[in-house]
Amino acid sequence: MTALIAALPLIPLAGAALLLLGGRRTDAWGHLLGTAVAAASFVVSAVLFADLVSRDVADRSVGTVVYHWFSGGSLSVDLAFRLDQLSVCFALLITGVGTLIHVYSIGYMADDPGRRRFFGYLNLFLGAMLVLVLADDLVVLYLGWEGVGLASYLLIGFWQQKPSAASAARKAFVVNRVGDMGLALAVAVTLAAFGTTSFGGFLPRAGEAESSTITWLGLLLLLAACAKSAQVPLQSWLGDAMEGPTPVSALIHAATMVTAGVYLIVRTGPVFEAAPIAQGAVLAVGTVTLLFGAVIGCAKDDIKKALAASTMSQIGYMVLAAGLGPAGYALAIAHLLAHGCFKAGLFLGAGSVMHGMNDETDMRRYGGLRSVMPITAVTFGLGYMAIIGIPPLSGFYTKDGIIEAALGRGGFWGIVVGGTAIVGAGITGFYMTRVMVLTFFGERRWREDAHPHESPHVMTAPMIVLAVGSVGAGAALMVGGRITDFLAPAVGTAPPAHHLLPAWAVTALVLGAVAIGVAVAVRVTRTVPEQAPSDVSPLTRAARQDLYGDALNEAVFMRPGQAATAALVAVEDRALDGAVGLVPEGVRGASGVLRHWQTGYARSYALTMLAGAAVLIGAVAVWIS
């Protein structure tokens, strides 16, 4: 089993190396190799999962050391992997959804000249993500963390000939570097406080650290999670990242990469449990972001950007759950796994619509597509019902579970957080119904050059599989407490909840909020304006500008940074360069003076020598006397 654990991330990494280094010689079959590699990784993950569940509960954590990586002073780091209940869930999600998206990409990228390179980047992403979730050391996790960032940058900017795609890739890279600095500093704090970065070495001792140290460690880990999972205040890159090919949106920005921050928080749970301030910050970030993303999603006319805002909001639910501590860890992972199915299916459905509509993304140019794209309409519709929480689809079980846990926290803040989550559910019903109605219902608003048609089977087959997950994943995970019991040895046992309301009352409130959102969306989408009206409300105007997230970043960070850079350039030009310039200027001036002495006349030189001799004789005479 240990050999398979070590091989799991190496399989896609080897595929990436072959596809990216093999060059054009692999163009003809590179997409098939990339897909086969992803499928092989999923088979290995399934075998490891089967072996894990066949063991006794106490023996369901298996580690392996690939080799000794490096050492220096008191720090010694092994390239070590560990498979346990938490990491195996992520391995199955990454490789399972990843394989389906590889298959979908065979059709979606069929005419792209860089298809082989695209599959190489997908394989690189899978390998880096597996390193991240299997890592048994914070430094090894950082290695995977950076690899995921690199692969994301390459995939977002895959169509780099488009200025918007190149700009989006740079933006994602820069924002994620902020989070990466947080994780790098967290590694340093961990080493200074505990003398080790191994999870088994410092997590059990988290409660022994000084209060200020463990608080700072938790806040730094949260900063890293905010960037990777697009949480406030580092959320601004996610919408722009939709400039990449749609399979990228489905894989990286819906199912896997954006969940890395949730994984980091849950994996390092003992740190946050020992730091109430940091844990409260996690809860606050998740609560704010779920509402933030939902509001933005209401005003987007681009189908992919509306789904991107939805991703931000749904990850907010997961972060909120993680902020509840042991009471919410398993719920966060359950919603993460269910979200991986229905959100990937929604993105692939959006890609199918774009494929049939000449890459049109404006939903105001859609309408009535259910009649010409029936498979896409049904699979997208099941994902839609799953995400808004219609029973018995997956989102009903997982999101309602989070809301119940938030209300069960008790006290004033429990009511605030739980109430906000219910409001977010209602807004989710609004913006997702708007997407569904504008795309598949109503009158046809196609352009004259559009000839919508159903996608080929290689694209619709993965959508059907993900639709099945959208329907059944929630029940499979939540009924009977399966996911809670399975994850308990890895994330801790949830304490008894103090329910403010019975479960049926919470369900009634959530479904009532969703019903209101759906009804309002159906009403407002009866008429679809060609252009955005100029008399929209200030909130709508703000939502269309992503609640001014970019404007805030420019005002707080970019403009002051530009001013500081300009000031430093001025100082360098006028002070440093000026001081350095004094030397040649002095030499030049002295040379000008000395040049007048070089007349070229022998009598002048003789007179000078006579005067110098006289001065020398006079000096000697004075010295002797």
N, C-alpha and C positions, 0 to 999 in steps of 0.2 A: 504493500500500500504506500509506503514512503516513497518508493520510486515513482509511482504514479503521481503523487503530490508534487514532486519536483518536476516531473515532465509536463504537468498541466499548463503552466505558463510558457514553457519552452516550446510547445508545439506551435502556437500562433506566432511566437517570436521568430521561430525558424521559417515559417511560411512567409512572414514579412521580409526577412532577410533575402530569401530566394526571389521573391517577386520584385523587390526594390533594387537588388544588386544584379539580378539576371538580365535586366534590360529588355530590349525589344524582342529578344529571342523567346520571351515568355508571354508575349502579347496574345498569342492565339489561344492559349489555355490557362492564362494566369487567373482569370475569374473563376474557373473551375477548381483550380488548386486552392485559391483562397477560401472558397466555400467548403471544400473537402476538409481543409485544416480546421475551420470553425466547427464543422460537424464532428470531427474527431475529438476536439476539445470538449464538446458537449457529451459525447459518449464516455470519455474519461471522467467527467464530472458526475455523470449518472452512476457509473461504476463505483466511484468513491462515496457517493451518497448512499448507495445500497449497502456498501460495506460498513459505513458509519452507523446506519440504523440497525444493522444486525448485531452490533456490539452492545454490551451493557452500558447503561447511561453514564456510569463513572468512567468508562473507557472510550468515550466519544470525543476525545481530543488527541490528535496524532500530530506530532511535530517531526520535522526532518531538517538536517543541516546539509545544504548543498556543498558549501565549502566555507572556509574561514575567509572573510572578506578583507578586513583590515583591523589594525589595532594601533593605538597610540596613547601613551600614558596609561590612565586607568580605563580608557575606553577600548572595548573589544567587541567587534560586530561580526556576526556570522550571517551569511546569506541563508537565512532560516525561514522556512514556511511552516504554518500550522493550519491543519484542517480541523475545524470544530463545527458546531451547529450553526454558528453565525456565518462563517466564511463559506460553508458549503451552500448555503442559501444564495449567496451572491454569485458563487461560481456557476450554479445552475441558471440563474437569471442572465448573467453575462453571456455565457456560451449558448444557452437556449434561444434567447431573443436575438443574440448576435448571429446565430446560424440562420434564423428566419430572415433577418435583414440582409444577410449575404445572398440568400436565394432571391429575394425580392430585387436586389441590386443587379442581378444578372439581366433582368428585363429592363429595369429603370435606366441603367447605364449602358445599354446595348450599343448605342451609336456614339458613345463618348470615346474619343481617341485615347484618353488617358485611363481607360477602364482598369487595366492591369495595375497601374500605380494606385488607383483608388482602392482596389482590393488589398494591396499591400499595406496601405495606411489603416484599413479596417482591421487587418490581422495584427498590426502593431498596436492598435488600440486595445484589442482583446488581451494581448499578452501583457501590456502595461497594467490594465485594470485587474487582471488576475494576480499579478505581483502585488498590487496594492492590497487586495482583500485577503491574500494568503500570508502576507508578511507577519512574522513573529517578532518584529523589532520595529521601532519607530523610524529608524534610519532606512530600513528596507522598505517600509511603507512610503517614505519620502521618495525613494527611487521610483517606485511605481507611480506615485503622485505626479512627479515631473514627467514621466513617460506619457501619462494620460494627457497632461497639458500639451506636450509636443504633438501627440497624435491629433488632439482636438484642433490645434492651430493649423496643422496640415490639411485636415478635412474641411474645416470651415472655409479656408482659403483655397480649396481645391480648384475652383474656377477663378484663379487669381488674375485672369485677364479682365475680369470685371472689377472696376475700382471699388464697388460696394463690398464685394467679397473679400478683397485684400484688406480693406479698412476694417471689416468685421473681425477678421482673423487677428489683426494687430490689437484691436480693442479687447478681444477675449484674452489674448496673451498678456497684455499689460494689467488688466484687472486681476487676472489669476496670479500674476506675480506678487501682487499685494498679499493675497492669501498665502502664497508660498513663503513669503517672508515670515508670516505668522507661524507657519509650521516649522520653518527652520529655527526660529527663536524658541519654539516649544521644545524642539530637540535639545537645544542648548540648556534650557531651564531644567529639563528632565535629567540631563547628565549631571548638571551642577547639584541638583537636589538629591538625586538617588544614586549617582555613580554608575548608572546603567540606563540604556534605552530599550532594553528587552521588555516586552509586555509582561512576561512572567516575572520580571525583576522589579518593575516599579509600580504596576497597577495594584498588587496586593498591599503595597506600602503607602498608597496615596494618602491615607489618613494620618500618616506619621509626619508629613511635611508641615512646615509653618503655614499658617493661614494665608498670609500674603503671597507666598510662593505658589501654593496650589491654586489660588485664585487667578494669579497671572497666567499660570499654565493653562487653566481652563479657558480664559479669555483669548489666549493666543490660538488654542485649538479651535475655538469658535470662529475666530477671524479666518482661519484656513478653510473651515467648513462653509462660511458665508460666501467666499469667492467661488469655490468649486460647485456649490449647490445653488448659486445665484440667489442668495438671500440678502435682504436689506442689511447694510447699505451697498453691497457689492453685486447688485443684481443687473446692472445696466448692460452687460455684455450679451445676455441670453437672447433678447429679441433680435439683435443684429446678427447673431450666429445663424439665423434662419437663411442667410445668404448661401450657405453650403447646400450641397445636394440633399434632397429630402431624406434618403436613408441615413444621412448623418444626423439629422434632427431626431429621427426615430431612435437611433442607437445611443448617441452620446448625450443628447440634450433632452431625452425623455426617459430612457430606461436605465442607463448605467452611470455615465459620468456625473450627472448632477446629483446622483444619490451617494456619491463618494463622501460628501460632507456628513450625510446622515450616518453612514457607516463609521466614520471617524468618531463622531460623538458617542455612538452606542458602544463601539469597541473600547473607548477610553472612559466609559461610564463611571468607574470608581473615582476618577479625577473630579468630575462634576458633582458627584454625590458628596465629596469631601469639601467642595467649594460652593456653598449655597448662592453666593453672588453670581458666579459664572453660570450655575444652573438656571438661575432666574433670568439671566441674560439670554440663554438659549430659548427659554419659554417665551420671552418677549419678542425675540427676533422671529420665531416661527409664527407667533400670533399676528404680528404686524405684516409679515410677508404674505401670509395666506390671504389677507384682505387687500394688500397692495397689488398683488398679481391679479386677483379677481376683478378689481376695479379697472385695471388696465385692459384686461381681456374684453371688457364690455364695449370698448370703443375702437377695437381693431377691425379693419375691413380686410386685411391680408389674412388668409386662412391660417398660414403657418405661424404668423406672429400672434394671432389669437390663441393658438394652441401653446405657443411658447409662454405666454402670460399665464395660461392655465397650469403649465408645468411649474412655474414659479410658485403659484398658489398651492398646488398639491404638495410640493416639497415643503412648503410652510407647514402644512398639517403634520408631516413626518417630523420636522424639527420640533414643532410644538409637543408632539408625543414624546420625543426623546428628552425634552426639557422636563417632563414629568418624572424622570428617573425610572427605577425598576417598574413602576406602574405603567409606563408607556413604551419601554424599549421594544417589546414584542409587537405591540400595536404599530409602532413606527415601521418595523420591518415587514409586517403583514401588508400595510398599505403600500409600502415600497414595492413589494413583489406584485401585488394586484395592479398597481399603477404601471409597472413595467409592461404588463399585458395590454391594458386598455389604452394607454397613451401611445405606445408603439403602434398599436393598431390604428389609432386615430391619425397619427402622422403618416403611416403608410397609406391610409385612405385619402388623406390630403394629397399625397404624392400621386396616387392613382387619378384623382380628379385633375391635377395639373397635367399629368401625362395625356389625358384625353382632351384637355382644353388649351393646348399649345403653351403650356407653362404659365397660364394666367393664374394669378394668386388672389385677385380682388374678388371677394365673394359677391359684390354687387354685379359682377359679370357672369354669375352662375344662374342658379334657379332651375327647378324641374329636372335635375340630373338623375333622379331616381328611376326614371323611365328608360334612360339610355345606359345607365351604369348600375344595374340592379344589385350585383354582388358587392360593389363598393358601397352602395347605399345601405345595404343590410349590415355589413360588417362594421361600417362606420357608425350606424345607428346603435348597434349593440355596445360599442365603445362609449358612445354618447350616454346611453342609459346607465352604463356602469359608473361613469365618472360623476354623474349627478346623484347617484345613490338610489336608483330605483330597485326595490327588492324583487327578486332575490339575487341580483347581479352583484359583482364583486365589491364595488365601491360602497354598497349599502352596508355590508358587514364591516369593512375595514375603517371607513371614515366615521361611521356612526360609533364604532368602538372607541375611536380617539375622542370624539365629542363627549361620550359618556365618561371616559377617564378624566377629561379636563373638568367637567362638572363635578366629578367625584373627588377632585382635589380639595373641594370645600372652601369655605371662606369667601371673602369679597373677590379675590383674584381668580378663584375657581369659577365664579359666576361670570366675571369679565371675560376670561379666556374662553370658557365654554360658550358664552353668548356670542362672542366674536366668531367662533368656529361655526355656529349655527347661521349667523348672517352670511358668512362666507359660502356656506352650502347653498343658500338662497341665490346669491349672486352667481355661483357656478351654474345653477339651473338656468339663470337668465342668459349668460353669454354663450353657454354651450347650445342652448336651444336656438339662439340667434344664428350660430354657425350652422346648425343642422337645417334650419328652415331656409336660410339664404342660399345654401348650397343645393339641397335636394328637393325643395318644395317651391311652391309659388310659380309665377310665370317665368318663362325662359328669357333670360337677359343676355344671351350669348352675343359675342361679336360675329360679324358676318364670316370671318375667316375661321371660326371655331367649328369643329366637327367632332363633338364629344363621342367617345366610344368606350366600351369596357376594356380594362387592361388585360394583357395576356395572362395565361394560367400561372406562369412563373411568378407573377406579381400578386395575383388574387389568392393563390394557395397559402402563402404566409399570413395574409390578412384573415383568412378563414380560421387558421389555427389560433391566431391571437384573439379573434372574436370568441372562440371557445374558452380561452383563458379569461376573457372579460366577463363571461357569464359565470364560470364555475370556480375561479381562483379564490374568491372571497369565502365562499362556503367551505371549500376544501381546507382553507387555512384556519378559519375562525370557529366553525361549528365544533363544539366539544372541547374548545380550548386547545386544539392541536398545536398551533404555532407557539402558543404560550408555554405549553408543557415541553415542547421540543427545544425551544431556545433557553429555557430556564437555567440549565447548567452553565451556559455561556454568558448570559446577560443578567442573571439574578431572578429571583422569584418576586413577583408583584405582591406588595402588601395588600391586606384587605381594603377594599374601597368603601368610602362613606358616600353612598349615592344620595345626591340631593333630590333626584327624581327617579322614579322607577324606569326601567329600560323602555317600556312601552310609551311612556310619556315623552322621553327624549326622542324616540323614533317619530312620534307624532309631530313634535315640534320641528324636527329636521325635515320631514316630508312636507309639512305645511309650508315651511320656508321655500323649499324647492318648488312646490306647486305654484306659489306666488311668482317666483322667478320665471318659471316656464310660461305662465299665463301672460305676464307682462311682455316677455320676449315675443310671443306669438302676436300680441297686439301691435307692438311697435314695428314689427317687420312686415306688416301688411303692405306698406309702401316703402320702396327702396329708392332714395334719392340718388341721382347720378353722381352728384358731388356732395361733399360734406356741407351742410348748411352753415352759414356764417353766424347765425344767431343761437348757437348751441350754448349750453350752460357752462359755467366756468369749470365744473368738475369734468364734464365731457372733454372740454378743450385740454384740461390737464392730463386726463387719461390718454388722449391721443399723443401727448408728448411724454408718455411714460411717467406721468406724475412728476415731470421735470427732473428726473434723475440725472440725465446728461447735463442739464443746465446747472444743477447743483454741483456736480463734479467739476464742471468748467469753472464755476465761480469760486469754489472752495480750494480746488487743487490745481487745475490747469492754468488759470489766469495768474494766480500768485506765483506759480512755478515759472511761467513765462517771464513775469516781471523780475523774479529773482535771477533767472538766467540772463536776462538782458542787463541787469545791474552787474552781475559778475563779469559779463563780457566787457562792459564799460570799464570796470575796475582793471581788468586784465589789459585792455587796450591802452588806457591812459596812465595807469599806475605801474603795473608790472612791466608791460612792454616799454613804457616810457623810461622806467629806471634802467632797464636793460639797454635801451637806446642811448643812455647817457655815455656809456663807454665808447662806442664808435664815434659819437659826436665829439667827445673830448679828444680822441685820437685825431679825428679829422681837423679840429680846431688847432691842435698843437702842430699838426703837419702843415697847416696853412701858414703858421708863424715861421716854422723852420724853413719853409720853402723860400721865404724872402732872403734867407741867408745863403742860399745856393744860387749865386749870381752867375757863375761861370767865368769870372775874371780872376786871374792869378794874383793881381795886386790886392784884391779884396781878401783873398785867403791868406796872403802874406801879412797883411795888416792885422787880421784876426789872430794869427799865430803870434805875432809880436805882442799884441795886447794880452793874450793869454800868458805868454812867458813873463811879461812884466808883472802881472797879477801874481803869478806863482813865485817870482823872486821876492816880491814885496811881502808875501805871506811867510816865506821862509825867514826873511830878515826879521819880521815881527816876532816869529816864534823863537829865534835864537836870542834876540835881545830880551 
